[in-house]
Each structure stands twice: as C-alpha cells, then as structure tokens.
Amino acid sequence: MPNIQIVRELPEGPWRDFVASHPQGNIFHTPEMFQVFQRTRFYEPELWAATCGGRIQALIVPVRIVQWANPIVRRLTMRSIVHGSVLAVEGHEGREALSFLLSDYIRRSRGQTAFTELRNMADLQALQPVLTQQGFAFEEHLNYLIDLDRSQDEIFGGIGARTRKNIKRAQKKDLVKIETVCEDRALDECYAILERTYRKASVPFADHSLFKAALDVLLPKNMIRISLARVNGEPAATSLDLLYKDTIFGWYGGVDRGHRMFVPNEVLTWEILKWGSANGYRVYDFGGAGQPDQKYGVRDFKAKFGGRLVAFGRNRCIHWPIRYRSISFLYGHLRPLVFR
C-alpha cells in the first residue's frame, strides 16, 4: 500500500466515526474508553493507527498494565492488553495496513512490554493470517452471546430450568432489590464486592480509579450501566456493563458470598437482559468464558443463561520471553499468595 503512515494520535471526530461505522468496531476502540484508561492508575493506553491519504485503515488501542508499585516487579510483569482486539477496513488494503501497523508496533514494543494480547470480540478469521504472520499466535478462548432481539418470554425460556426456578422464587419473596448506580458512594459498594470476588479467585484486579473514570466519562454518554443488587438493604451483587451500538458488554461482575443463597447474581443478570431487550439492544456479550480445556466456574454460571457459545479466541505476541516466563510463573504458581 503506497504512502501508508503510522500515527500515534488522531482527531477524535474521525477516530470516533471510523469505529462507529466499522461492523466490528466496539467500545474498546473508542476515544471515550481511551480516556477511561488514561485516568486509571497503573494503566498506560496507547493509540496506534495506519492511515493512507488521511483515512484510517487499521487501528489498535493497547493498554500497558504496570500494576506494581515496586519498580523491579513492575518492570518484570509489564504487559499490554488490546481489549476489543484489532480493527481494519475490509479487503486487501485493510489487511496490508494492519500488517504494516503490527510490524511497526512489535518493533517499537521490544524492551517495553513482555507480551501483547489481543482479546477478540468478533470472528477475525479473515485477519488471522496477518496476525499469525506478525507473531500473534492464536489460542482458544470461549464466550457466550445472548440474543436480545426477541421477546422477554423467549429470553427467559432459554435460561436453564433450575435457574429460572431460582429467579422466580427470589422475585416472589421480593428480597432482592436492583438499583442503578450514578454516584460515588454506591460505586464504592460495587467496588468492594468486586474486590472481594477477585481476591477470592486469586485474580489480579484493577484499581478503583478505573471504575471512577468509567462513571465520570461513560455514564454521561450512556455508555455504561452499573447495577447493584441488595438483599435486606445490604450490597449483594454488582454488574458493570458497557453499552455501545447494539451490544451490552458484561465488563465486571461480582457477588457477595454471604448472600448467594438469595441468588442476587442470577436475579441481577436477568434484570439486565430484560432491560437490554426493552431498550433496543440486540446482543448481550458475557465478556469471556475461559479456555475450553480448563475448568472455569464463571463459565458454568454464564452457561445457565442459554447464550450461544462462540470461540473468537485471543492472539498473543511474546516480545520478551524471559519476562513472559516471569509473569507465567507469578500467575501460575504464586497467584494465591500475590493476589489474595
């Protein structure tokens, strides 16, 4: 492709229009989500785009995560996540632009980050030859998508029989109350639930500043819905869902184990599906369901809601093998100690 240029900045108007008009453009490609990551402690978002004649041909928005305050551990564990994966115009020109973009990105990322992971939210089969050629190896990763473009009776009927029964029982007792969160104090309650949930699972968790930024940046533009379930007035479950185009994306969720007998998470999920259907959304994206060869309790929960199982996968490029092995060891062997 002649006259292709790699740029690190874009005017927000053309950037926003490109994502909005692209069939696979998702919320993680948007300037708004970039702003959220900019305001988040330990996150360093980057914008990379390939342009030709001033027109965007390909786009990636990596977020470098530098989670540790200790400078030695921080340098060893630095990694980059491309939420929403890559975006390229259709056809040969888009593939060529993406190849050029990734080649330049990889060259400049050596010594800066251990690896880059693309989290695919759509079927990127047409782009996989480009990704693998540039060193982004594909790995299986599952997800569930729920069709909201149908009646609420049909959506509810697709939920597993036992889960439907539990939801009906909880609704009849009227112990679970759902509210939408619009202010900081309730957000703090949501964060406390999420923090406990992730600590229990020994999974690294984002700083509070991520959710505060989402509240401040996304809520005024109706790009997020934060829900809190209470049982007897006490915070019991929460879900933070990103809203873009016709899709609701399940971003973060958690439940207080002390209230699980009241199934607040099931009631909350059903209320979100109902709300999405009533408000013109077509898809609920559960935001990932793990690797197919590994047991994953979260996948079992999501499977109960009758969605379509997809395997869009992830692609990973290792820039610094020694540091990658350090991260793998830390996460695989010391996780219960480090992330408790």
Secondary structure, 3 states (H helix, E strand, C coil): CCCEEEECCCCHHHHHHHHHHCCCCCHHHCHHHHHHHHCCCCEEECCEEEEECCEEEEEECCEEECCCCCHHHHHHHCEEEEECCCEECCCHHHHHHHHHHHHHHHHHHCCCCCEEEEECCCCCHHHHHHHHHCCCEEECCCEEEEECCCCHHHHHHCCCHHHHHHHHHHHHHCCEEEEECCCHHHHHHHHHHHHHHHHHCCCCCCCHHHHHHHHHHCHHHCCEEEEEEEECCEEEEEEEEEEECCEEEEEEEEECHHHHHHCHHHHHHHHHHHHHHHCCCCEEECCCCCCCCCCCHHHHHHHCCCCEEECCCEEEEECCHHHHHHHHHHHHHCHHHHCC
